[in-house]
């Protein structure tokens, strides 16, 4: 009886397995859709980046300050996954001028670049992305236009013709988005206070083929709000769904037929409930070189602010045509619904638009993350670029001499020259690609990469960590003589005065979050550690091996040399050809060691027996370490690539003068800072309050205090206040 029961259970399991293979309709479609959706969102996470810049307009040659916020799209909380953000400044043809790798820690990280003083007047773009986001470029990246002026060398104004805006005006709120001609039309009534009314119109053919059955699936930035099976009673079916189940943000409503195929969709917007989160207090006006104190008060939201990431604050001159991008508004659309969203529509902030206007705007967007074709596919897409959470990925490709990609299984070696040997290896995939892990820090690394088998004359190509996927862009040239706005002329004069007096804007480098790792000898304690200073000087390396390294032989054979190690295991004697190194770098020619001048050699490490690193086997090791330890005593062989590499670019601090003493207050050195104050890492105290203090300059102007931030719970906020320096 038990055996029969087991047989029946196995038969049922096989039926279910075959059902999933051949794509038959699942017994519970709502569970099936939910599970496929959740699996997809877990396997294909979505990252968003927001960058707070100190200003919107710059003079060529100035310092450009910014803070990067990395956000998980599904939770809208600071992302703890990727640790590196790739930052670029693009010209009007969308080609990179500056590229930097920025460290993000707990979802944020400061950055700073110097704008080249050769930049022409025009529109430039900053864009930023992570390694994971490179899989979805050129669209899944933060992009923002800035204006740079060069008043010393005035030329024509160069703008951009590429259209990043995805928002288009629509007056008809009843336009229907249909995936294909399926016999189903979806309309939504979002005007009711408590319920969302979904109106389904269908033809007889659809109802007959689907037994009047259909499914509703509602999701918001990767979170399921509602899934249900519904019956069509007639040509038009009305269904009410409580708005309380909808998450804040853009809600995607998808209708599926009885086979689980999407037939139409629609997007609506659920606004966030307004709460008084933060308040900003400061004087409305002050004199020159006066202290300005800004108080940030969380009110009743202190616990949430206590868990916030760093706040960033900028104080910059206010101009009439200034349009500031706010984090909370930006994340409504993010890159999921287009490359670059607007901050306002007809002067109204996105989050303050009436529901009917927002729903009308959403008739023209589509999620480039939640793709039901991929979600319901039997196989998820393969993604080349991985999340850089623990280490930076250094990618490359191995080619044959005729530029063909090699097959899988070829071994690449990476060594770091030094007195403590470091070693890594990698294998090529079926397209010849390989990758090495590098520790995330600001230290300058000296990397040497080579094929393990040098007899095949393979060529190595190291891939840039920055993507070459850019939007196409045309250049808009204003050939007329465009007058320079008065405020720009003032910014330029201020910058020139600062340069004349040699007042540096950037200060000392910020303390690194992750210091470089202390080098550790990968093979541990050697069997022999010969320090040449302990012995009398010998003229050639042959004598050193013969006299001082028992069991290690360096012999000349015809025109070359060989090094071997002899060792015993019990009564058996073995002779091996060890891996040879100079300063921890693997070499394939023993004559490179034989020809060394003993005067430059500090010591020799020997591992007599086999040694394993992962699955890579060393048949013994002989490592000759020079006094410099820099692998500079020999010429670099053709099969090696030597790569000076810095994973993270260091960032300097913003310098703000202090006029608290009478001497500095009366100083005749002019203070014409264009950015009055910048701080990317303001931290609240134990009560959730933050106090910022800085000094006004010698400029009489209106300034805007701009504060951006996000809490660990995902609450974003943007605070602004205008102050007058007179």
GUDORO-326389 format. One record per residue (C-alpha): x, y, z. Coordinates in steps of 0.5 Angstrom, whole numbers, plus 2048, in hexadecimal, padded with zeros to 3 digits. Layout:
BEGIN
[atom [X,Y,Z]]
...
! end
This chain:
BEGIN
[atom [800,800,800]]
[atom [806,805,802]]
[atom [809,803,7FB]]
[atom [803,805,7F7]]
[atom [802,80B,7FB]]
[atom [809,80D,7FA]]
[atom [808,80C,7F2]]
[atom [802,810,7F2]]
[atom [805,816,7F5]]
[atom [80B,815,7F0]]
[atom [806,815,7EB]]
[atom [803,81B,7ED]]
[atom [80A,81F,7EE]]
[atom [80B,81D,7E7]]
[atom [805,820,7E4]]
[atom [806,826,7E8]]
[atom [80D,827,7E5]]
[atom [80B,825,7DE]]
[atom [805,82B,7DF]]
[atom [80A,830,7E0]]
[atom [80F,82E,7DB]]
[atom [80A,82E,7D5]]
[atom [807,834,7D7]]
[atom [800,832,7D9]]
[atom [7FB,836,7DD]]
[atom [7FD,836,7E5]]
[atom [7F7,834,7E9]]
[atom [7F8,83A,7ED]]
[atom [7F9,840,7E9]]
[atom [7FA,845,7EE]]
[atom [7FF,841,7F2]]
[atom [803,840,7EB]]
[atom [803,847,7E9]]
[atom [805,849,7F0]]
[atom [80B,844,7F1]]
[atom [80D,846,7EA]]
[atom [80D,84D,7EB]]
[atom [811,84D,7F2]]
[atom [816,848,7EF]]
[atom [817,84D,7EA]]
[atom [818,853,7EE]]
[atom [81D,84F,7F3]]
[atom [821,84D,7ED]]
[atom [821,854,7E9]]
[atom [821,859,7EF]]
[atom [820,860,7ED]]
[atom [825,866,7EF]]
[atom [824,86D,7EF]]
[atom [829,873,7F0]]
[atom [827,87A,7F1]]
[atom [82D,87F,7F2]]
[atom [82D,886,7F6]]
[atom [831,88B,7F2]]
[atom [833,891,7F6]]
[atom [831,896,7F0]]
[atom [82E,895,7E9]]
[atom [832,89A,7E6]]
[atom [83A,89A,7E6]]
[atom [840,89E,7E3]]
[atom [845,89A,7DF]]
[atom [84B,898,7E4]]
[atom [846,898,7EA]]
[atom [846,893,7EF]]
[atom [83F,88E,7EE]]
[atom [83D,88B,7F5]]
[atom [837,886,7F5]]
[atom [835,880,7FA]]
[atom [832,87A,7F7]]
[atom [82C,876,7FA]]
[atom [82B,86F,7F8]]
[atom [824,86C,7F9]]
[atom [821,866,7F8]]
[atom [81B,867,7F3]]
[atom [817,861,7F7]]
[atom [817,864,7FE]]
[atom [819,86B,7FC]]
[atom [81E,86A,802]]
[atom [826,86C,801]]
[atom [829,866,7FE]]
[atom [82E,862,801]]
[atom [830,85E,7FB]]
[atom [834,861,7F6]]
[atom [83A,865,7F9]]
[atom [83D,869,7F3]]
[atom [839,86E,7EF]]
[atom [83C,870,7E8]]
[atom [83C,877,7E7]]
[atom [83D,87B,7E0]]
[atom [83D,882,7DE]]
[atom [83A,882,7D7]]
[atom [83B,887,7D1]]
[atom [835,889,7CD]]
[atom [837,883,7C8]]
[atom [836,87E,7CE]]
[atom [83D,87D,7CE]]
[atom [841,87C,7D5]]
[atom [846,882,7D7]]
[atom [847,87F,7DE]]
[atom [846,879,7E1]]
[atom [846,877,7E9]]
[atom [844,871,7ED]]
[atom [841,873,7F3]]
[atom [840,86F,7FA]]
[atom [839,86E,7FD]]
[atom [839,86C,804]]
[atom [832,86A,807]]
[atom [82F,86D,801]]
[atom [832,874,800]]
[atom [839,877,7FE]]
[atom [83C,87E,7FD]]
[atom [840,880,7F6]]
[atom [844,885,7F4]]
[atom [847,887,7ED]]
[atom [84A,88D,7EA]]
[atom [847,890,7E3]]
[atom [84C,891,7DE]]
[atom [84D,898,7DD]]
[atom [84D,896,7D5]]
[atom [846,895,7D5]]
[atom [842,899,7D0]]
[atom [83B,89C,7D2]]
[atom [836,897,7D2]]
[atom [831,892,7D5]]
[atom [835,88C,7D8]]
[atom [832,885,7DB]]
[atom [834,882,7E1]]
[atom [832,87A,7E1]]
[atom [833,875,7E6]]
[atom [832,86D,7E7]]
[atom [834,867,7EA]]
[atom [837,861,7E7]]
[atom [831,85E,7E8]]
[atom [82D,863,7E4]]
[atom [832,863,7DE]]
[atom [82E,85D,7DC]]
[atom [828,861,7DB]]
[atom [82C,867,7D8]]
[atom [82B,86D,7D5]]
[atom [824,86D,7D8]]
[atom [825,86B,7DF]]
[atom [82A,870,7E2]]
[atom [829,877,7E5]]
[atom [82A,87D,7E0]]
[atom [82A,884,7E2]]
[atom [82B,88A,7DD]]
[atom [830,890,7E0]]
[atom [832,896,7DD]]
[atom [839,898,7DC]]
[atom [83B,89F,7DA]]
[atom [842,8A1,7D8]]
[atom [842,8A9,7D8]]
[atom [84A,8A9,7D6]]
[atom [849,8A6,7D0]]
[atom [842,8A7,7CD]]
[atom [840,8A3,7C8]]
[atom [839,8A1,7C5]]
[atom [834,89E,7CA]]
[atom [834,896,7C9]]
[atom [82E,893,7CB]]
[atom [82B,88C,7CA]]
[atom [826,889,7C6]]
[atom [825,882,7C9]]
[atom [81E,882,7CD]]
[atom [81E,87F,7D4]]
[atom [818,881,7D6]]
[atom [812,87C,7D6]]
[atom [80D,880,7D8]]
[atom [808,882,7D2]]
[atom [801,886,7D3]]
[atom [7FB,882,7D2]]
[atom [7F4,885,7D3]]
[atom [7F0,87F,7D2]]
[atom [7F0,87B,7D9]]
[atom [7EC,875,7D5]]
[atom [7F2,873,7D0]]
[atom [7F3,86B,7D1]]
[atom [7F9,868,7D1]]
[atom [7F9,861,7CE]]
[atom [7FE,85C,7CD]]
[atom [7FB,859,7C7]]
[atom [7F4,858,7C4]]
[atom [7F2,853,7C9]]
[atom [7EA,855,7C9]]
[atom [7EB,858,7D0]]
[atom [7EB,860,7D1]]
[atom [7ED,862,7D8]]
[atom [7EB,869,7DB]]
[atom [7EC,86C,7E2]]
[atom [7E8,871,7E6]]
[atom [7ED,873,7EC]]
[atom [7E9,879,7EE]]
[atom [7E5,875,7F4]]
[atom [7E8,877,7FB]]
[atom [7E8,870,7FD]]
[atom [7E7,86B,7F7]]
[atom [7EB,86A,7F1]]
[atom [7E6,868,7EB]]
[atom [7E9,864,7E6]]
[atom [7E4,863,7E0]]
[atom [7E5,85D,7DB]]
[atom [7E2,85D,7D4]]
[atom [7E2,857,7D0]]
[atom [7E0,853,7CA]]
[atom [7DC,84D,7C9]]
[atom [7E2,849,7C7]]
[atom [7E6,84B,7CD]]
[atom [7E1,849,7D2]]
[atom [7E0,842,7CE]]
[atom [7E7,840,7CD]]
[atom [7E9,842,7D5]]
[atom [7E2,83F,7D8]]
[atom [7E1,847,7DA]]
[atom [7E7,846,7DE]]
[atom [7EC,84B,7DF]]
[atom [7F1,84D,7E4]]
[atom [7F3,854,7E7]]
[atom [7FA,855,7EA]]
[atom [7FC,85C,7ED]]
[atom [804,85D,7EF]]
[atom [808,864,7F1]]
[atom [80F,864,7F0]]
[atom [810,85D,7F1]]
[atom [80B,85B,7F7]]
[atom [804,858,7F6]]
[atom [7FE,85C,7F8]]
[atom [7F9,857,7F5]]
[atom [7F7,851,7F1]]
[atom [7F1,84E,7F0]]
[atom [7ED,84A,7EB]]
[atom [7E6,84D,7E8]]
[atom [7E0,84B,7E4]]
[atom [7DE,84F,7DE]]
[atom [7D6,84F,7DF]]
[atom [7D5,853,7D9]]
[atom [7D8,858,7D3]]
[atom [7DA,85D,7D9]]
[atom [7DD,85A,7E0]]
[atom [7DE,85F,7E6]]
[atom [7E2,85D,7EB]]
[atom [7E4,862,7F1]]
[atom [7EA,861,7F5]]
[atom [7EC,864,7FC]]
[atom [7F1,86A,7FB]]
[atom [7F4,868,802]]
[atom [7F7,862,7FE]]
[atom [7FB,866,7FA]]
[atom [802,868,7FB]]
[atom [804,86F,7FA]]
[atom [807,871,7F3]]
[atom [806,86E,7EC]]
[atom [801,868,7EC]]
[atom [801,864,7E6]]
[atom [7FB,860,7E5]]
[atom [7FB,85A,7E0]]
[atom [7F5,856,7DE]]
[atom [7F7,84F,7DC]]
[atom [7F3,84A,7D8]]
[atom [7F1,843,7DB]]
[atom [7F8,840,7D8]]
[atom [7FC,845,7DC]]
[atom [7FD,849,7D6]]
[atom [7FD,851,7D7]]
[atom [7F8,854,7D3]]
[atom [7F8,85B,7D5]]
[atom [7FB,860,7DA]]
[atom [7FA,867,7DD]]
[atom [7FE,86B,7E2]]
[atom [7FB,870,7E7]]
[atom [7FF,874,7ED]]
[atom [7FD,873,7F5]]
[atom [800,879,7F8]]
[atom [803,879,7FF]]
[atom [800,87C,805]]
[atom [802,883,807]]
[atom [806,883,80D]]
[atom [80A,888,811]]
[atom [810,885,811]]
[atom [816,88A,812]]
[atom [816,891,813]]
[atom [81C,896,811]]
[atom [81D,89C,815]]
[atom [822,8A2,814]]
[atom [823,8A9,813]]
[atom [820,8AC,80D]]
[atom [826,8B1,80C]]
[atom [82C,8B3,80F]]
[atom [833,8B7,80D]]
[atom [839,8B6,80A]]
[atom [83E,8B1,80E]]
[atom [838,8AF,813]]
[atom [837,8A8,816]]
[atom [831,8A5,813]]
[atom [82E,89F,817]]
[atom [829,89A,814]]
[atom [824,896,819]]
[atom [821,890,816]]
[atom [81C,88E,81B]]
[atom [818,887,81A]]
[atom [812,888,81E]]
[atom [80F,882,820]]
[atom [813,87E,81B]]
[atom [819,87E,81F]]
[atom [81A,876,81F]]
[atom [819,876,817]]
[atom [81E,87B,816]]
[atom [823,878,81C]]
[atom [823,872,817]]
[atom [825,876,811]]
[atom [82B,876,80C]]
[atom [82F,87C,80B]]
[atom [82B,882,80A]]
[atom [82F,887,804]]
[atom [82E,88E,804]]
[atom [830,894,7FF]]
[atom [830,89B,800]]
[atom [830,89E,7F9]]
[atom [82E,8A5,7F5]]
[atom [827,8A5,7F3]]
[atom [825,8A7,7EC]]
[atom [81F,8A8,7E9]]
[atom [81F,8A2,7E4]]
[atom [821,89D,7E9]]
[atom [81E,897,7E9]]
[atom [820,892,7EF]]
[atom [81F,88B,7EE]]
[atom [81C,888,7F4]]
[atom [81D,881,7F7]]
[atom [816,87F,7F9]]
[atom [813,881,7F2]]
[atom [819,87E,7EE]]
[atom [817,877,7F1]]
[atom [810,877,7EF]]
[atom [812,876,7E8]]
[atom [81A,874,7E9]]
[atom [81D,871,7E3]]
[atom [818,86B,7E3]]
[atom [813,86F,7DF]]
[atom [818,873,7DB]]
[atom [81F,876,7DB]]
[atom [81E,87D,7DE]]
[atom [817,87F,7E1]]
[atom [815,887,7E2]]
[atom [815,88A,7E9]]
[atom [80F,88E,7E7]]
[atom [80A,88E,7E2]]
[atom [808,895,7E0]]
[atom [80B,898,7E7]]
[atom [808,892,7EB]]
[atom [80C,88D,7EF]]
[atom [80A,886,7ED]]
[atom [807,884,7F3]]
[atom [803,88A,7F4]]
[atom [7FF,889,7ED]]
[atom [7F8,887,7ED]]
[atom [7F6,87F,7EC]]
[atom [7F3,880,7E6]]
[atom [7F9,884,7E3]]
[atom [7FE,87E,7E5]]
[atom [7FA,879,7E3]]
[atom [7FA,87C,7DC]]
[atom [801,87D,7DC]]
[atom [802,875,7DD]]
[atom [7FE,874,7D7]]
[atom [805,875,7D3]]
[atom [80A,871,7D8]]
[atom [80C,86A,7D9]]
[atom [810,866,7DE]]
[atom [816,864,7DB]]
[atom [817,85F,7E1]]
[atom [811,85C,7E2]]
[atom [811,858,7DB]]
[atom [80B,852,7DB]]
[atom [80F,84F,7D5]]
[atom [815,84E,7DA]]
[atom [811,84C,7E0]]
[atom [80D,847,7DD]]
[atom [813,844,7D9]]
[atom [816,83D,7DB]]
[atom [81D,840,7DB]]
[atom [81F,847,7DE]]
[atom [824,84B,7DA]]
[atom [82B,84A,7DB]]
[atom [82E,850,7DE]]
[atom [836,852,7DC]]
[atom [837,857,7E2]]
[atom [836,855,7E9]]
[atom [835,859,7F0]]
[atom [83B,85B,7F3]]
[atom [839,85A,7FA]]
[atom [840,857,7FD]]
[atom [845,859,7F7]]
[atom [846,85C,7F1]]
[atom [846,858,7EB]]
[atom [84B,859,7E6]]
[atom [849,856,7DF]]
[atom [84D,854,7D9]]
[atom [84D,850,7D3]]
[atom [852,84B,7D0]]
[atom [853,84B,7C8]]
[atom [857,846,7C4]]
[atom [85C,849,7BF]]
[atom [857,84A,7BA]]
[atom [853,84E,7BF]]
[atom [84E,848,7C0]]
[atom [84B,847,7C7]]
[atom [84E,841,7CA]]
[atom [84A,83B,7CD]]
[atom [848,83A,7D4]]
[atom [84D,837,7D9]]
[atom [853,83C,7D7]]
[atom [856,83E,7DE]]
[atom [858,845,7DF]]
[atom [85D,847,7E5]]
[atom [85D,84E,7E9]]
[atom [863,850,7ED]]
[atom [865,856,7F1]]
[atom [86C,857,7F1]]
[atom [86F,858,7F9]]
[atom [873,855,7FE]]
[atom [86C,851,800]]
[atom [86A,84D,7FA]]
[atom [863,84E,7F8]]
[atom [85F,849,7F3]]
[atom [859,848,7F0]]
[atom [856,844,7EA]]
[atom [850,844,7E5]]
[atom [84E,840,7E0]]
[atom [84B,842,7D9]]
[atom [843,840,7D8]]
[atom [841,83E,7D1]]
[atom [842,845,7CE]]
[atom [849,846,7D1]]
[atom [847,84B,7D6]]
[atom [84A,84B,7DD]]
[atom [84A,84F,7E3]]
[atom [84E,850,7EA]]
[atom [84C,853,7F0]]
[atom [84F,859,7F3]]
[atom [84E,85C,7FA]]
[atom [84A,862,7FA]]
[atom [84F,867,7FD]]
[atom [852,86E,7FB]]
[atom [859,86B,7FA]]
[atom [85D,86B,7F4]]
[atom [85E,863,7F2]]
[atom [863,861,7ED]]
[atom [860,85B,7EA]]
[atom [864,856,7E5]]
[atom [85F,852,7E1]]
[atom [861,84C,7DC]]
[atom [85F,845,7D9]]
[atom [861,83F,7DD]]
[atom [863,83C,7D6]]
[atom [868,841,7D3]]
[atom [869,83C,7CD]]
[atom [863,83D,7CA]]
[atom [864,845,7C9]]
[atom [85D,847,7CB]]
[atom [85C,84E,7CB]]
[atom [859,852,7D2]]
[atom [854,857,7D1]]
[atom [852,85B,7D8]]
[atom [84B,85E,7D7]]
[atom [849,865,7DA]]
[atom [845,865,7E0]]
[atom [841,86A,7DD]]
[atom [83C,869,7D8]]
[atom [83C,86B,7D1]]
[atom [834,86B,7D0]]
[atom [832,872,7CF]]
[atom [82C,875,7CC]]
[atom [82D,878,7C5]]
[atom [82D,880,7C6]]
[atom [82D,885,7C1]]
[atom [830,88C,7C2]]
[atom [82C,892,7C2]]
[atom [830,898,7C0]]
[atom [82E,89F,7C2]]
[atom [832,8A3,7BD]]
[atom [82F,8AA,7BF]]
[atom [833,8AE,7C4]]
[atom [82F,8AC,7CA]]
[atom [831,8B1,7D0]]
[atom [833,8AE,7D6]]
[atom [82E,8AF,7DC]]
[atom [831,8B4,7E1]]
[atom [831,8AE,7E7]]
[atom [835,8AA,7E3]]
[atom [83A,8B0,7E2]]
[atom [83A,8B1,7E9]]
[atom [83C,8A9,7EA]]
[atom [841,8AA,7E5]]
[atom [845,8B0,7E9]]
[atom [844,8AC,7EF]]
[atom [848,8A6,7ED]]
[atom [84D,8AA,7E9]]
[atom [84E,8AE,7F0]]
[atom [84F,8A8,7F4]]
[atom [854,8A5,7EF]]
[atom [858,8AC,7EF]]
[atom [859,8AC,7F7]]
[atom [85A,8A4,7F6]]
[atom [855,8A2,7FB]]
[atom [854,89B,7FA]]
[atom [84D,898,7FA]]
[atom [84E,891,7FC]]
[atom [851,88F,802]]
[atom [854,889,805]]
[atom [852,882,802]]
[atom [84C,87F,806]]
[atom [84E,879,80B]]
[atom [84D,873,807]]
[atom [847,86E,809]]
[atom [84B,868,807]]
[atom [853,868,808]]
[atom [857,864,803]]
[atom [858,85D,806]]
[atom [85F,85B,809]]
[atom [862,856,804]]
[atom [863,84F,806]]
[atom [867,84A,803]]
[atom [862,845,800]]
[atom [866,83F,801]]
[atom [867,840,808]]
[atom [86E,83E,80C]]
[atom [873,83C,806]]
[atom [877,835,808]]
[atom [87D,839,806]]
[atom [87E,841,808]]
[atom [885,843,805]]
[atom [887,84A,807]]
[atom [88D,84B,803]]
[atom [890,851,808]]
[atom [891,84B,80D]]
[atom [896,848,809]]
[atom [89C,84A,805]]
[atom [89C,84D,7FF]]
[atom [89C,849,7F8]]
[atom [89D,84B,7F1]]
[atom [898,847,7ED]]
[atom [891,844,7EF]]
[atom [893,83D,7ED]]
[atom [898,83D,7F3]]
[atom [892,840,7F7]]
[atom [88E,83A,7F5]]
[atom [894,835,7F6]]
[atom [896,837,7FC]]
[atom [891,83A,800]]
[atom [88A,836,7FE]]
[atom [88B,82F,7FF]]
[atom [886,82B,7FB]]
[atom [885,831,7F6]]
[atom [889,830,7EF]]
[atom [88A,836,7EA]]
[atom [88E,833,7E4]]
[atom [88F,835,7DD]]
[atom [88D,831,7D7]]
[atom [890,833,7D1]]
[atom [88D,83A,7D0]]
[atom [888,83A,7D6]]
[atom [888,839,7DD]]
[atom [883,834,7E1]]
[atom [882,834,7E8]]
[atom [87F,82E,7EC]]
[atom [87E,82C,7F3]]
[atom [880,825,7F6]]
[atom [87C,823,7FC]]
[atom [87B,81C,800]]
[atom [874,819,802]]
[atom [876,813,807]]
[atom [87B,80F,802]]
[atom [879,812,7FC]]
[atom [87C,818,7F8]]
[atom [879,81C,7F4]]
[atom [87B,822,7EF]]
[atom [876,827,7ED]]
[atom [877,82E,7E9]]
[atom [874,833,7ED]]
[atom [870,839,7EC]]
[atom [875,83F,7EB]]
[atom [874,846,7EE]]
[atom [878,84D,7EE]]
[atom [875,851,7F3]]
[atom [86F,84D,7F3]]
[atom [86E,84D,7EC]]
[atom [86D,847,7E8]]
[atom [873,846,7E3]]
[atom [873,840,7DD]]
[atom [87B,841,7DC]]
[atom [880,83F,7E1]]
[atom [885,843,7DE]]
[atom [882,849,7E1]]
[atom [884,847,7E8]]
[atom [88B,844,7E5]]
[atom [88D,84B,7E2]]
[atom [88B,84F,7E9]]
[atom [890,853,7EC]]
[atom [891,850,7F3]]
[atom [892,857,7F6]]
[atom [88B,859,7F5]]
[atom [888,852,7F8]]
[atom [885,853,7FF]]
[atom [883,84C,800]]
[atom [880,845,7FD]]
[atom [87A,841,7FF]]
[atom [879,83A,7FD]]
[atom [873,835,7FE]]
[atom [876,82E,7FC]]
[atom [86F,82B,7FB]]
[atom [869,82C,7F8]]
[atom [864,832,7FA]]
[atom [85D,833,7F8]]
[atom [85A,83A,7F7]]
[atom [852,838,7F6]]
[atom [853,833,7F0]]
[atom [85A,836,7EE]]
[atom [85F,831,7EF]]
[atom [867,833,7F1]]
[atom [86C,82E,7F0]]
[atom [870,832,7F5]]
[atom [872,839,7F5]]
[atom [878,83D,7F4]]
[atom [877,844,7F6]]
[atom [87D,849,7F5]]
[atom [87C,84F,7F9]]
[atom [880,856,7F7]]
[atom [882,85B,7FB]]
[atom [87D,860,7F8]]
[atom [878,85B,7F7]]
[atom [875,85E,7F1]]
[atom [876,859,7EC]]
[atom [87A,85F,7E8]]
[atom [881,85B,7E7]]
[atom [87F,857,7E1]]
[atom [87B,859,7DB]]
[atom [874,858,7DA]]
[atom [872,852,7D6]]
[atom [86E,853,7D0]]
[atom [869,84E,7D3]]
[atom [868,852,7D9]]
[atom [863,858,7DA]]
[atom [865,85D,7E0]]
[atom [860,861,7E2]]
[atom [860,867,7E7]]
[atom [859,867,7EA]]
[atom [855,86B,7EF]]
[atom [84E,868,7F1]]
[atom [84B,86E,7F4]]
[atom [84D,875,7F3]]
[atom [84F,879,7F9]]
[atom [84A,87F,7FB]]
[atom [84D,886,7FE]]
[atom [849,88A,803]]
[atom [845,890,802]]
[atom [849,896,805]]
[atom [845,89B,809]]
[atom [848,8A1,80C]]
[atom [847,8A3,814]]
[atom [846,8AB,815]]
[atom [845,8AA,81D]]
[atom [84C,8AD,81E]]
[atom [84D,8B5,81D]]
[atom [853,8B3,819]]
[atom [850,8AF,814]]
[atom [84A,8B4,814]]
[atom [84E,8BA,812]]
[atom [852,8B6,80D]]
[atom [853,8B9,806]]
[atom [853,8B3,803]]
[atom [84D,8B3,7FF]]
[atom [848,8AD,800]]
[atom [844,8AC,7F9]]
[atom [841,8A5,7FA]]
[atom [83C,8A3,7F5]]
[atom [83A,89D,7F9]]
[atom [839,8A0,800]]
[atom [839,899,804]]
[atom [839,892,802]]
[atom [838,88C,807]]
[atom [837,885,804]]
[atom [836,882,80B]]
[atom [832,886,810]]
[atom [830,881,816]]
[atom [82B,882,81B]]
[atom [82C,882,822]]
[atom [829,87D,827]]
[atom [822,881,827]]
[atom [822,881,81F]]
[atom [824,888,81E]]
[atom [829,88B,81A]]
[atom [82D,892,81B]]
[atom [831,895,815]]
[atom [835,89B,816]]
[atom [839,89E,810]]
[atom [83B,8A6,80F]]
[atom [839,8AA,809]]
[atom [83E,8AD,804]]
[atom [83F,8B4,801]]
[atom [83A,8B3,7FC]]
[atom [833,8B6,7FD]]
[atom [82E,8B1,7FA]]
[atom [828,8AD,7FB]]
[atom [82A,8A6,7FD]]
[atom [826,8A0,7FD]]
[atom [827,89A,802]]
[atom [826,894,7FF]]
[atom [825,88D,804]]
[atom [824,886,801]]
[atom [824,880,805]]
[atom [821,879,806]]
[atom [820,875,80C]]
[atom [821,86E,80D]]
[atom [81A,86C,80C]]
[atom [81A,870,805]]
[atom [816,876,807]]
[atom [819,87B,802]]
[atom [819,883,804]]
[atom [81B,889,800]]
[atom [81C,890,804]]
[atom [81D,897,801]]
[atom [81D,89E,804]]
[atom [820,8A4,801]]
[atom [824,8A9,805]]
[atom [827,8B0,803]]
[atom [82E,8B2,804]]
[atom [82E,8BA,804]]
! end
